[in-house]
């Protein structure tokens, strides 16, 4: 219950893909304690800030959507394309990217993930206040509005 291990998603898409699991400490407070981060300032300058934010957001998404461990993956290629979180539930295949930015933008990695993985949609969860569209299948979802703006998987 303390460690979350995401298995890699790989399929035959003519790209070398990462096949090693990704590991998170599920409780960001515990992670911060283990890293001896006592203040907000300590956290904001620490090299693990991005990993801490990503792990925290992923836990919220997993709980909000009621996901099972066998539905949760990440995807990465050896050439640098990646997707923080991929869900497979029946015919549904949404992806999630986590950014600490308040103004997320499309990136080559996001475009590759949508195309290569044939995603139904990709949500870029960010720290800004608004949810908005980035492209036909990609939208930026405000973490502040995650519970209301994140579409359930049925």
N, C-alpha and C positions, 0 to 999 in steps of 0.2 A: 504493500500500500504506500510505501515511501518512494519507490523508484517506478517510473513509467518508462517502459522500453517500447519504442516504436520500431516495428519491423520495416525493412525497405520494401517498396513496391517495385517490382521489375517485370518487364514483359518484353517480347521481341519487337523492339522499335528501331533496330539498327544503330543503337548508341550504347557505349559502355556505361553501365549503370552501377551505382554503389550498392553493395549487397550486405554491408555491415549494419547492425541496428543502431539506432540513435537513442541515447539514454538521457532522461530528465529526472531531477528530483521533483516529485509531484507537489510538494509543499514549499512554496517560495520563501516562506519565513524560516523554515529549517535550512534551506540553502543559504540564506543570508547569515544565519547563525554559524553554520559551518565555515563560511568565508570570513567570519568575524566582522561583519558589516554592522556597525552600531547606529549609524545615522543615515538619513536620506542622502547627504552629501557623499558619504562613503560609498553608497550604492551607485550614485550617478557617475562616479569617476572610475568605477571598477570595470575591468575588461569583461567580466561575466554579466554585465548589465543586460545586454541583448539576449543572452541565453536565459536569464532569469525572467525577463518579460515574455519571451516566447513560451517558456514552460508554463508560466502563470496563465497566459491567454489560452493555450491549448487545453489546459485542465478545465477552464471555464466552458470552452466549446464542447468538450467531451461530456461534461456533466449536463450542460443545457440541452444537448441533442440526445442524451441518453445512449451514448455509443458503447458498444462492447469492444474489448481489446482486439478481437479478431477483425474488426471493421476499420481499425486505425493504422495508418501507414505514413511514411514520408517517402519522398522520391528525390533522387539526385543522380546526376551523370558525372562521369569523370572529367567532362569538359566544362563543368561549372553550373549547368542548369540545375535548379532544385525547386522543390515545393515543400514547405514546412510541414504540411499536414494534408493527407489524402484520406478520404472516407469512401469505403465501398459498402453499400447497403443495397442488395438486390440490383436493380438496374441503375440506381443512383450512384453518381461518382462526382461529388463536389470536392473542390480543393480549397485550401486556406493558406494564406501567406500572412505572416505577422510582421508588422513594421512599427518601430517606435516613432515614426514620423507623424506630423499632423497634416501633411500634404502628400499622401502616397501617389505614385505614378506607375504607369505601365512600364515594364522592364522586359528585356529579351527573355529572361528566365520565366516570367509569367506567361508570355506569349508561347514559349516552348512547352510549358506544362499544359496549357489549355489545348494546344494542337496535338502534342505527342500522346497525352493521356486521354484525349477525347473527353474532357471534363464537361459535365452538365453546366457547371458554373464554378467560378473561383472568387472567393471573398478575401479581400485584403483588409485585415483587421488592423486599425491604426488608432493613434492617440487623439485624433482631431474630434471635433464636435458633431460632424455631419456625415451622413451616409449618402453616397452618390455613385453614379455609374462611371466606370473608366472605359468600358467597351461593351460590346454586345453580351458577352458572357462573364465580364469581370466588373465587380463593383467594390468600392471602398466602404467598409462598414466601421462606423465609429464604435470603439470599445465601450464608450459610455452608453451606447444604445444597443449593445449586443443582444440583450434579452428580448428586445422588441423588434429589432431589425434582422436578426438571423433567422432565416427561413427554416422551419422544421423539416426533417426528412421523414417522409411517410412511405 
